[in-house]
Amino acid sequence: MSKEERETKWKDLVISNKMINQKLAKVELFLKLQEHSVIATGNITNIKKLCREKGIPLVETDKPKIQPRWEGKQKGMLQVLW
């Protein structure tokens, strides 16, 4: 394997034409409601209802899709010895 091939398999690959839709957690929705000066209590369905009324999106779509590679990941003992 050449040096260029090794480096391309090492770093994470960002897929430019694909985006990830990620649902926001209860805590994140609660913080967004606080930014709009709304006091939210109750379960997740109540918080989602308040977000819809205020026009706050429940899903985050601005993250690009990433194909994970080796950089920054934990290594197993066999991999380290190899």
Residue, then its C-alpha position, 0 to 999 in steps of 0.5 A: m500500500s502506498k503512502e497516499e493510500r495509507e493517509t486516505k484510510w487514516k483520516d475521517l472522510v466527509i461525504s459532501n453531498k449527504m447530510i445527517n438529520q439528527k433529532l434534538a434531545k430533551v435538554e437541547l430543546f429545553l435550552k432552545l426554549q429558554e433562549h426564547s424566554v419560555i419556561a418549559t416543564g413536563n415530559i418530552t411531548n410537552i416540550k416538543k409541543l412548545c417548540r412547535e408553537k414557537g417555531i423551533p425545529l426539532v431536528e438538526t440537519d446541518k451536520p455533514k455525513i462522515q465516514p469514520r476512519w482510524e485517526g483519533k480512535q482507540k486501538g486494540m492490543l493486537q493492532v498496537l503490536w502489529 
